Amino acid sequence: MIEVVDPGLLTTVQDRGRPGLAHLGVPPSGAADSRALALGNALVGNPPDAAVLEVTLVGPRLRFDLPTLVALTGACEPQVLETRELEPVACDGGARLYVAVRGGVEVAPVLGSRSTDLLTGLGPPPLRAGDVLAVGPEPMRPAPRAEATRAPVERVLRVIPGPREDWFTPGALGLLCEAEWRVTPSSNRVGVRLDGPELVWARSDELRSEGLVTGALQVPSAGRPILLLNDHPTTGGYPVIAVVHSDDLPHAGQLRPGDTVRFTAGCRSGRTGQP
């Protein structure tokens, strides 16, 4: 069992999420840094779909009823330790770190996933002091003892133009890729709000609500993009100027307030797409 002595700033249960349910209005959810999730589970010998704890900025204080094998990954140097007490670990160079416990965090799945979804409320609520979580059964495979190194967090994300590039004035897509964008404090697992130059709409009418994907750069009328993360709504009415490449989404999930980020590759001037 895991006793939550102090939950930290925001700690949630996450696994690989609920992909494929957007037609039901269900966000994909899951770990914002999927690579850190996979590494943590591998380091403690868990199956890839085991649930872990996702920590935002400041880690929790946890107490285990038995000595437990734990891996820390993401916005910290990867560590593997056997412990009965886990002290808070601050995120270093990123927004989120992951606590993988051998056996996985055992909570009831909802729609095939144990992930907390901050937008819809699906899954377990964020951790609170006094919570007690079960640990799953001992995995069949032994935990490897290999050392791991932290992958560097990229601050230049590749984008694919569109699908609503035509809703912006000429050169807006080029400006998106030329500018440096700063992550604002109004950012969470739903989306990362960015501050920088205005991406000007070329139209004044309303866009009908359309489907959204993780990594979409949705631009409200004020002209500052919102980079959608795992708990994003499945539809929206703001035009999407570009979408972050899926391979770069783990880096997007590590953006923290005050960070700067740039976009590159596949960017070009001109208009494409259909109105």
C-alpha positions as CSV (number, residue, x, y, z in Angstrom):
1,M,0.0,0.0,0.0
2,I,1.0,3.6,-0.6
3,E,0.0,6.3,2.0
4,V,0.0,9.9,0.7
5,V,1.5,12.0,3.5
6,D,1.8,15.1,1.3
7,P,0.4,15.2,-2.3
8,G,2.8,17.9,-3.5
9,L,1.5,20.6,-5.9
10,L,-0.5,18.2,-8.2
11,T,0.0,14.5,-8.4
12,T,-2.3,12.3,-10.5
13,V,-2.5,8.6,-11.5
14,Q,-1.6,8.1,-15.2
15,D,-1.1,5.3,-17.6
16,R,-1.2,5.3,-21.4
17,G,-4.6,6.9,-21.4
18,R,-7.9,6.5,-23.3
19,P,-7.1,6.9,-27.0
20,G,-9.8,6.3,-29.6
21,L,-12.7,7.6,-27.7
22,A,-12.9,11.2,-29.0
23,H,-16.2,10.4,-30.8
24,L,-17.7,10.0,-27.3
25,G,-16.2,13.3,-26.1
26,V,-13.5,11.5,-24.0
27,P,-10.0,13.1,-24.1
28,P,-7.0,10.8,-24.6
29,S,-5.6,11.7,-21.2
30,G,-2.6,9.5,-20.1
31,A,1.0,10.6,-19.1
32,A,2.0,13.9,-20.6
33,D,5.5,12.6,-21.1
34,S,4.9,9.1,-22.5
35,R,8.6,8.3,-22.8
36,A,9.2,8.9,-19.1
37,L,6.2,6.7,-18.3
38,A,7.6,3.9,-20.4
39,L,11.1,4.3,-18.9
40,G,9.8,4.2,-15.3
41,N,7.8,1.1,-15.9
42,A,10.7,-0.6,-17.6
43,L,13.1,0.2,-14.7
44,V,10.9,-1.5,-12.2
45,G,9.9,-4.5,-14.4
46,N,6.3,-3.4,-14.9
47,P,4.3,-4.0,-18.1
48,P,4.1,-0.9,-20.3
49,D,0.4,-0.2,-19.4
50,A,1.0,-0.1,-15.6
51,A,-0.2,3.0,-13.9
52,V,2.2,5.4,-12.3
53,L,2.1,8.7,-10.4
54,E,2.6,11.9,-12.5
55,V,4.0,14.8,-10.4
56,T,3.7,18.4,-11.4
57,L,6.7,20.6,-10.4
58,V,7.0,19.4,-6.7
59,G,6.7,15.8,-5.7
60,P,4.7,14.1,-3.0
61,R,5.8,12.6,0.3
62,L,4.8,8.9,0.2
63,R,5.0,6.1,2.8
64,F,5.0,2.4,1.8
65,D,3.9,-0.4,4.2
66,L,6.7,-2.6,2.8
67,P,10.1,-1.9,1.2
68,T,9.1,-1.1,-2.4
69,L,11.0,-0.7,-5.6
70,V,10.4,2.7,-7.1
71,A,11.7,4.5,-10.2
72,L,11.8,8.2,-10.7
73,T,11.9,9.5,-14.3
74,G,11.0,12.6,-16.4
75,A,12.0,16.0,-15.0
76,C,14.8,14.5,-12.8
77,E,17.7,12.2,-13.2
78,P,16.4,8.6,-13.5
79,Q,16.7,6.9,-10.2
80,V,15.8,3.4,-8.9
81,L,15.5,2.8,-5.2
82,E,14.0,0.4,-2.7
83,T,12.4,2.4,0.1
84,R,9.6,2.7,2.6
85,E,9.7,6.5,2.5
86,L,9.8,8.7,-0.6
87,E,10.6,12.3,0.1
88,P,9.5,15.2,-2.2
89,V,11.6,15.5,-5.3
90,A,11.5,18.8,-7.2
91,C,11.2,18.8,-11.0
92,D,14.5,19.9,-12.5
93,G,14.4,21.3,-16.0
94,G,10.9,20.2,-16.8
95,A,7.3,20.3,-15.5
96,R,6.6,16.6,-14.7
97,L,8.3,13.7,-13.1
98,Y,7.0,10.1,-12.7
99,V,6.9,7.7,-9.8
100,A,6.7,4.1,-11.0
101,V,6.1,1.5,-8.3
102,R,6.9,-2.1,-9.0
103,G,3.4,-3.7,-9.4
104,G,1.9,-0.5,-10.6
105,V,-0.7,1.8,-8.9
106,E,-3.8,-0.3,-8.6
107,V,-7.0,1.9,-9.0
108,A,-10.2,1.0,-10.7
109,P,-10.0,1.5,-14.5
110,V,-12.6,3.8,-16.2
111,L,-13.1,3.2,-19.9
112,G,-10.1,1.0,-20.1
113,S,-7.6,3.4,-18.3
114,R,-6.6,4.3,-14.7
115,S,-5.7,7.8,-15.8
116,T,-6.9,11.0,-14.1
117,D,-8.6,13.3,-16.6
118,L,-8.6,16.9,-15.2
119,L,-11.1,18.1,-17.9
120,T,-13.9,15.5,-17.5
121,G,-13.2,14.2,-14.0
122,L,-12.8,10.6,-15.3
123,G,-10.5,8.4,-13.3
124,P,-9.3,8.9,-9.7
125,P,-9.1,12.4,-8.3
126,P,-5.7,14.1,-7.8
127,L,-4.0,12.8,-4.7
128,R,-4.8,14.3,-1.3
129,A,-3.1,13.9,2.0
130,G,-4.3,10.8,3.8
131,D,-5.1,8.9,0.6
132,V,-4.1,5.2,0.5
133,L,-3.4,3.5,-2.8
134,A,-3.0,-0.1,-3.5
135,V,0.0,-1.6,-5.4
136,G,-0.7,-4.2,-8.0
137,P,0.6,-7.8,-8.0
138,E,4.2,-8.6,-8.3
139,P,5.1,-8.6,-12.1
140,M,6.3,-11.8,-13.7
141,R,9.6,-10.3,-15.0
142,P,12.4,-9.2,-12.8
143,A,13.4,-5.6,-12.5
144,P,16.4,-4.8,-14.6
145,R,19.4,-3.2,-12.9
146,A,20.6,-1.3,-15.9
147,E,21.3,2.4,-15.4
148,A,19.3,5.0,-17.4
149,T,20.0,8.6,-18.4
150,R,17.6,11.4,-18.7
151,A,16.7,12.4,-22.3
152,P,17.2,16.1,-22.9
153,V,14.0,18.2,-23.1
154,E,13.8,19.9,-26.5
155,R,12.6,23.5,-26.7
156,V,12.2,23.4,-30.5
157,L,9.1,21.4,-31.5
158,R,8.3,20.3,-35.0
159,V,4.9,21.2,-36.4
160,I,2.7,20.2,-39.3
161,P,0.9,23.2,-40.9
162,G,-2.9,23.4,-40.8
163,P,-5.6,22.4,-40.9
164,R,-6.8,26.0,-40.6
165,E,-3.8,27.9,-41.8
166,D,-6.2,29.6,-44.3
167,W,-7.9,31.4,-41.3
168,F,-4.8,33.6,-40.7
169,T,-3.2,36.5,-42.6
170,P,-0.3,35.7,-44.9
171,G,2.9,35.1,-43.1
172,A,1.2,34.0,-39.8
173,L,2.6,30.5,-40.0
174,G,6.0,31.8,-40.7
175,L,5.7,34.1,-37.7
176,L,4.7,31.1,-35.6
177,C,8.0,29.5,-36.5
178,E,10.2,32.6,-36.3
179,A,9.0,33.8,-32.9
180,E,10.1,32.7,-29.4
181,W,7.0,31.8,-27.3
182,R,6.9,32.0,-23.5
183,V,4.8,29.5,-21.4
184,T,2.4,31.4,-19.2
185,P,1.3,30.4,-15.7
186,S,-2.2,29.6,-17.1
187,S,-1.0,26.2,-18.3
188,N,-2.0,22.7,-17.2
189,R,-2.6,19.2,-18.6
190,V,-5.5,20.6,-20.8
191,G,-3.3,23.1,-22.6
192,V,-0.2,25.3,-22.5
193,R,-0.9,29.0,-23.1
194,L,1.8,30.8,-25.0
195,D,2.7,34.5,-25.0
196,G,4.3,36.1,-28.0
197,P,3.4,38.1,-31.2
198,E,-0.1,38.1,-32.4
199,L,-1.1,35.6,-35.0
200,V,-3.8,37.6,-36.8
201,W,-7.0,36.1,-38.1
202,A,-7.9,36.9,-41.7
203,R,-11.6,36.4,-41.0
204,S,-14.2,37.7,-38.6
205,D,-16.8,35.0,-38.9
206,E,-17.2,32.0,-36.5
207,L,-15.6,28.7,-37.1
208,R,-17.8,25.7,-36.6
209,S,-16.7,23.4,-33.8
210,E,-14.2,20.8,-35.1
211,G,-12.4,17.8,-33.8
212,L,-9.1,18.4,-31.9
213,V,-6.0,16.3,-31.4
214,T,-3.2,16.4,-28.8
215,G,-0.5,18.9,-30.0
216,A,-2.9,21.2,-31.9
217,L,-2.0,24.9,-31.7
218,Q,-5.4,26.5,-31.3
219,V,-5.5,30.2,-31.7
220,P,-8.2,32.4,-30.1
221,S,-9.1,35.8,-31.5
222,A,-6.5,37.5,-29.3
223,G,-3.8,35.7,-31.5
224,R,-1.8,33.8,-28.8
225,P,-1.8,30.1,-29.4
226,I,-2.7,27.3,-26.9
227,L,-0.8,24.1,-27.3
228,L,-3.3,21.3,-26.4
229,L,-2.1,18.5,-24.1
230,N,-3.5,15.2,-23.1
231,D,-6.7,16.4,-21.2
232,H,-7.8,18.7,-24.1
233,P,-11.4,18.9,-25.2
234,T,-12.2,16.7,-28.2
235,T,-13.8,19.6,-30.1
236,G,-13.3,23.3,-30.3
237,G,-14.2,26.4,-32.3
238,Y,-10.8,28.2,-32.6
239,P,-8.8,27.7,-35.7
240,V,-5.8,25.4,-35.5
241,I,-2.8,26.9,-37.3
242,A,-0.5,23.9,-36.9
243,V,-0.1,20.6,-35.0
244,V,3.0,19.5,-33.0
245,H,4.6,16.3,-34.4
246,S,3.5,13.3,-32.3
247,D,7.1,12.4,-31.6
248,D,7.7,15.8,-29.9
249,L,4.6,15.6,-27.6
250,P,6.7,14.3,-24.7
251,H,8.8,17.4,-24.9
252,A,5.6,19.6,-25.0
253,G,4.4,17.8,-21.8
254,Q,7.5,19.0,-20.0
255,L,7.0,22.7,-20.7
256,R,6.7,24.7,-17.5
257,P,5.7,28.3,-16.8
258,G,8.4,30.7,-17.8
259,D,10.0,28.3,-20.3
260,T,10.5,29.5,-23.9
261,V,9.7,27.3,-26.9
262,R,10.0,27.6,-30.7
263,F,8.4,25.8,-33.6
264,T,10.1,24.5,-36.7
265,A,10.0,22.1,-39.7
266,G,7.2,21.9,-42.2
267,C,6.5,25.6,-41.7
268,R,6.0,27.7,-44.8
269,S,4.4,30.9,-45.8
270,G,1.1,31.1,-47.8
271,R,-2.3,29.6,-47.3
272,T,-3.6,26.1,-47.6
273,G,-6.6,24.1,-46.7
274,Q,-10.3,24.7,-47.1
275,P,-12.6,27.3,-45.4
